[in-house]
Amino acid sequence: MSETDASEDSQGSDERILLSEPPQSPEPSKSQDPLHSEAYRGSEKGFRHKDSFPLNADPSTPALRSDQQVTLQVGERRFTTTKDTLTCGSHYFARMLSGRWPCEAQDDGSYFVDADGTIFEHTLRYLRHNVLPLYYDRVKGHDFGLYAALLEQARFFGVDDLEKWLRNKKYFEAVRTEHRVWLVDDSFGVNDVVRSDVELEYHPSWITERVYVCPRGITVHRGNPDACGRACKSARGDADEEYVKEQELRMVAIEKKTIFVQEICFQGSEKS
């Protein structure tokens, strides 16, 4: 065999070897990596919503005990609670503190959450006590701004019962008002004491009325022509009954009673 033939056989053998090797899998892109998906924003900012956790992630932190103390840095504010309080009603914290997701504590042992700490105070209060919130002032009414901010945070942290309460505006059913209106007979004798849940207002009004005058000038007959007998009619003679115009003060009372139905705030998801 010539050197040329041997070289060609060797080259052909190398080509067959190369072709027989299995193709290497391409390196996964960040968009295919669950830890770099759009739903996951990085361990420093936490998880964006309750469905954004990869199911095949490797454990990165040990799971906490249910009664273990947890410190959160929410925005500029710090909160101390337990794992059980956070995870019993929140999908977000149930997964974040499960030990299966890459959520590392800060150097001081706290967990950073990029959210409004002022609003989180109300979210944590609900998780602790399971009492649905009511923000109502008798003068200003409901605090709709706070309701809207808390609704957005309830969605963020996956607190289902709280979200339903706010989304369905069930807080309207927790506060009711009753009104009663009547005419006060003795306008000069108004001196009422009412409970703190009752508002009582008086609205004076002057009206002009025709008042009957007794022809004999008897005071008790004034305003009541039926009180005059034969002597009065004889004194009047053939003249018509006499009336004069007088200003009279009338007082209208308006009562507004505020009723707080606290049982609704303890119903949770069963009635929301």
C-alpha positions as CSV (number, residue, x, y, z in Angstrom):
1,M,0.0,0.0,0.0
2,S,1.4,3.4,-1.0
3,E,1.8,6.3,1.4
4,T,-0.9,8.2,-0.4
5,D,-3.4,5.3,0.0
6,A,-2.6,5.0,3.7
7,S,-3.1,8.7,4.3
8,E,-6.5,8.6,2.6
9,D,-7.6,5.6,4.6
10,S,-6.5,7.3,7.8
11,Q,-8.4,10.5,6.9
12,G,-11.5,8.5,6.1
13,S,-11.3,6.6,9.4
14,D,-11.1,9.9,11.3
15,E,-14.2,11.2,9.5
16,R,-16.1,8.1,10.4
17,I,-15.1,8.5,14.0
18,L,-16.1,12.1,14.1
19,L,-19.5,11.3,12.5
20,S,-20.2,8.5,15.0
21,E,-19.8,10.7,18.0
22,P,-23.2,11.8,19.5
23,P,-24.0,15.5,19.1
24,Q,-23.5,17.5,22.2
25,S,-26.5,19.2,23.7
26,P,-26.5,22.9,23.2
27,E,-26.0,25.0,26.4
28,P,-29.4,26.0,27.7
29,S,-30.1,29.7,27.3
30,K,-31.2,31.9,30.3
31,S,-34.7,32.0,28.9
32,Q,-34.9,28.2,29.3
33,D,-33.4,28.1,32.8
34,P,-36.3,28.3,35.4
35,L,-34.1,30.4,37.7
36,H,-33.6,33.0,34.9
37,S,-37.2,33.0,33.7
38,E,-39.2,36.1,33.5
39,A,-41.4,35.0,36.4
40,Y,-38.4,34.8,38.7
41,R,-36.7,38.1,39.4
42,G,-33.7,36.9,41.4
43,S,-33.3,35.9,45.0
44,E,-32.5,39.4,46.2
45,K,-35.9,40.7,45.2
46,G,-37.8,37.5,45.9
47,F,-40.6,35.9,43.9
48,R,-43.1,37.9,41.9
49,H,-46.2,35.8,42.4
50,K,-47.4,32.5,43.7
51,D,-47.1,30.6,40.4
52,S,-43.5,31.7,39.6
53,F,-41.6,29.0,41.5
54,P,-39.7,26.3,39.5
55,L,-40.7,22.9,40.5
56,N,-37.3,21.2,39.8
57,A,-35.1,23.7,41.7
58,D,-32.4,22.2,43.9
59,P,-32.5,22.9,47.6
60,S,-30.3,25.9,48.4
61,T,-31.3,26.7,52.0
62,P,-32.5,24.4,54.8
63,A,-36.2,24.5,55.6
64,L,-37.2,26.4,58.8
65,R,-39.2,24.9,61.6
66,S,-42.8,26.0,61.8
67,D,-42.2,27.8,65.1
68,Q,-38.9,29.3,64.1
69,Q,-38.5,33.1,64.3
70,V,-38.2,34.9,61.0
71,T,-37.0,38.5,60.5
72,L,-38.1,40.2,57.3
73,Q,-36.7,43.4,55.8
74,V,-39.7,44.7,53.8
75,G,-38.6,47.9,52.1
76,E,-37.3,50.1,54.8
77,R,-39.1,48.4,57.7
78,R,-38.2,45.2,59.7
79,F,-40.7,42.7,61.0
80,T,-40.2,39.7,63.3
81,T,-42.7,36.8,63.3
82,T,-42.6,33.1,62.8
83,K,-42.5,30.8,59.8
84,D,-45.9,29.4,60.6
85,T,-47.5,32.8,60.7
86,L,-46.1,33.7,57.3
87,T,-46.7,30.4,55.5
88,C,-50.2,29.5,56.8
89,G,-52.0,31.9,54.5
90,S,-49.4,33.1,51.9
91,H,-48.3,31.1,48.9
92,Y,-45.3,33.4,48.5
93,F,-43.8,32.8,51.9
94,A,-44.8,29.1,51.9
95,R,-42.6,28.5,48.9
96,M,-39.9,31.0,49.8
97,L,-39.3,29.5,53.2
98,S,-39.7,25.8,52.1
99,G,-35.9,25.4,51.7
100,R,-36.3,24.4,48.1
101,W,-35.8,27.8,46.5
102,P,-32.7,30.0,46.2
103,C,-33.7,32.6,48.7
104,E,-30.7,33.4,50.9
105,A,-30.8,35.4,54.1
106,Q,-28.9,38.6,54.4
107,D,-25.8,38.9,56.6
108,D,-27.9,39.7,59.7
109,G,-30.1,36.7,59.1
110,S,-33.1,38.6,57.8
111,Y,-34.9,38.1,54.5
112,F,-35.2,41.0,52.1
113,V,-38.6,41.5,50.4
114,D,-39.0,44.4,47.9
115,A,-42.4,45.6,48.9
116,D,-44.1,48.5,50.8
117,G,-43.4,48.0,54.4
118,T,-46.2,50.3,55.5
119,I,-48.8,48.2,53.7
120,F,-47.1,45.0,54.8
121,E,-47.9,45.9,58.4
122,H,-51.6,45.3,57.5
123,T,-50.9,42.2,55.5
124,L,-48.9,40.7,58.5
125,R,-51.7,41.7,60.9
126,Y,-54.1,39.6,58.9
127,L,-51.7,36.6,58.7
128,R,-51.3,36.8,62.5
129,H,-55.0,37.1,63.5
130,N,-57.0,36.0,60.5
131,V,-59.3,39.0,60.9
132,L,-60.4,40.7,57.7
133,P,-59.5,44.4,57.7
134,L,-61.9,47.3,57.9
135,Y,-60.7,50.9,57.5
136,Y,-63.7,53.1,58.2
137,D,-64.1,56.5,59.7
138,R,-67.5,57.9,60.5
139,V,-66.7,61.3,59.0
140,K,-64.4,60.3,56.1
141,G,-66.0,56.9,55.3
142,H,-63.9,54.0,53.9
143,D,-60.2,54.4,53.1
144,F,-60.3,53.3,49.5
145,G,-56.7,54.2,48.9
146,L,-55.5,51.8,51.6
147,Y,-57.9,49.1,50.3
148,A,-56.4,49.4,46.8
149,A,-52.8,49.2,48.0
150,L,-53.5,46.2,50.3
151,L,-55.3,44.4,47.5
152,E,-52.2,44.7,45.2
153,Q,-50.0,43.4,48.0
154,A,-52.4,40.5,48.8
155,R,-52.1,39.4,45.2
156,F,-48.3,39.8,45.3
157,F,-48.0,37.6,48.4
158,G,-50.7,35.1,47.4
159,V,-53.0,35.7,50.4
160,D,-56.2,34.4,48.8
161,D,-58.7,35.1,51.6
162,L,-57.6,38.7,52.0
163,E,-57.6,39.2,48.2
164,K,-61.2,38.0,47.9
165,W,-62.3,40.2,50.7
166,L,-60.9,43.3,49.0
167,R,-61.6,42.4,45.4
168,N,-65.3,41.7,46.2
169,K,-65.5,44.8,48.5
170,K,-67.1,42.8,51.3
171,Y,-66.1,45.5,53.7
172,F,-69.2,47.4,52.6
173,E,-71.3,44.8,54.4
174,A,-69.4,45.2,57.6
175,V,-70.6,48.8,58.1
176,R,-74.2,49.8,57.8
177,T,-76.1,53.0,58.6
178,E,-79.7,53.6,59.7
179,H,-81.4,57.0,59.3
180,R,-84.5,58.3,61.1
181,V,-86.1,61.7,60.6
182,W,-88.8,63.3,62.8
183,L,-90.3,66.7,63.7
184,V,-89.5,68.0,67.1
185,D,-92.6,69.4,68.9
186,D,-90.8,71.4,71.5
187,S,-88.0,73.3,69.6
188,F,-86.8,75.0,72.8
189,G,-86.5,71.8,74.8
190,V,-83.8,70.0,72.8
191,N,-81.3,68.4,75.1
192,D,-80.5,64.9,74.0
193,V,-77.8,62.5,75.0
194,V,-76.9,59.9,72.4
195,R,-74.5,57.0,72.1
196,S,-71.2,57.3,70.3
197,D,-72.4,55.3,67.4
198,V,-75.3,57.8,66.8
199,E,-75.1,61.2,65.1
200,L,-78.0,63.5,65.8
201,E,-78.5,66.7,63.9
202,Y,-81.2,69.4,64.3
203,H,-82.2,71.6,61.4
204,P,-84.3,74.7,62.3
205,S,-86.6,76.3,59.9
206,W,-89.0,79.3,60.2
207,I,-92.4,79.0,58.6
208,T,-95.4,81.4,58.2
209,E,-98.7,80.1,59.5
210,R,-102.2,81.6,59.8
211,V,-103.3,81.6,63.4
212,Y,-106.9,82.0,64.6
213,V,-107.7,84.9,66.9
214,C,-110.6,84.6,69.4
215,P,-112.9,87.6,69.2
216,R,-113.0,87.8,73.0
217,G,-109.2,87.6,73.2
218,I,-109.2,84.4,75.2
219,T,-105.6,83.0,75.0
220,V,-106.5,79.3,75.2
221,H,-108.8,79.8,72.2
222,R,-105.9,81.2,70.1
223,G,-105.2,79.0,67.1
224,N,-108.3,76.8,67.7
225,P,-111.6,78.2,66.4
226,D,-113.5,75.1,67.7
227,A,-112.6,76.2,71.3
228,C,-114.9,79.3,70.9
229,G,-118.5,78.8,72.1
230,R,-121.7,80.8,71.7
231,A,-120.3,83.8,73.6
232,C,-117.3,84.1,71.3
233,K,-119.5,83.8,68.2
234,S,-121.9,86.4,69.6
235,A,-119.0,88.7,70.2
236,R,-117.8,88.3,66.6
237,G,-121.3,89.0,65.2
238,D,-121.6,88.8,61.4
239,A,-117.8,89.4,60.8
240,D,-115.6,86.6,59.4
241,E,-113.2,84.7,61.6
242,E,-110.0,86.6,62.2
243,Y,-106.6,85.2,61.4
244,V,-103.1,86.6,61.7
245,K,-99.8,85.6,60.2
246,E,-97.1,84.5,62.6
247,Q,-93.6,83.1,62.2
248,E,-93.1,79.7,63.9
249,L,-89.9,77.9,64.5
250,R,-89.9,74.2,63.5
251,M,-87.1,71.8,64.2
252,V,-86.3,68.7,62.1
253,A,-84.2,66.0,63.8
254,I,-82.1,63.6,61.7
255,E,-80.5,60.6,63.4
256,K,-77.8,58.6,61.7
257,K,-76.8,55.3,63.4
258,T,-73.6,53.4,62.4
259,I,-73.8,49.7,62.8
260,F,-70.6,47.6,62.8
261,V,-71.3,43.9,61.8
262,Q,-68.1,42.5,63.2
263,E,-69.0,38.9,62.5
264,I,-68.4,39.4,58.8
265,C,-64.7,40.2,59.5
266,F,-64.2,36.8,61.0
267,Q,-65.8,34.8,58.2
268,G,-62.7,34.5,56.0
269,S,-62.8,32.7,52.7
270,E,-66.1,30.8,53.5
271,K,-68.1,34.0,53.0
272,S,-65.8,36.1,50.8
